[in-house]
Amino acid sequence: MTFYTIFGDDEVLFEGKMGQYNFLGGSGMPMRLFFCQQCSTKLYYTADVFEGFKLVVTGSFDNSSDFEPQAEVFTNNKMSWLRDNGCIQHRFPEAGLYDRLQIMIDNLEKRSA
């Protein structure tokens, strides 16, 4: 289970030496995981299908509880004990790539307006 917060590439900056791990995501599309080379902490993901966005691991923020989820994916594999406090606005049983991409673009446009 991974929780991440999505930012436009220019909204967040990481410094220091990072490693990169390439893999295929649940959608079958290529993804990249960037991590700290010193401690191996996962920092963020990028994906060709979500070009221009960074999927930042929410737990890497000091104030990670400030970021409530708005969407969940692969709900067909959701653990039965995981509950929603009412913040989830979008649910996708599978990857929901194009629907998720449109939501990400809409949210980014709202933040830059």
Summary of the structure (lengths in Angstrom):
residues: 113
radius of gyration: 14.3
end to end distance: 32.2
largest distance: 38.3
contacts: 259
relative contact order: 0.19
helix: 27%
strand: 32%
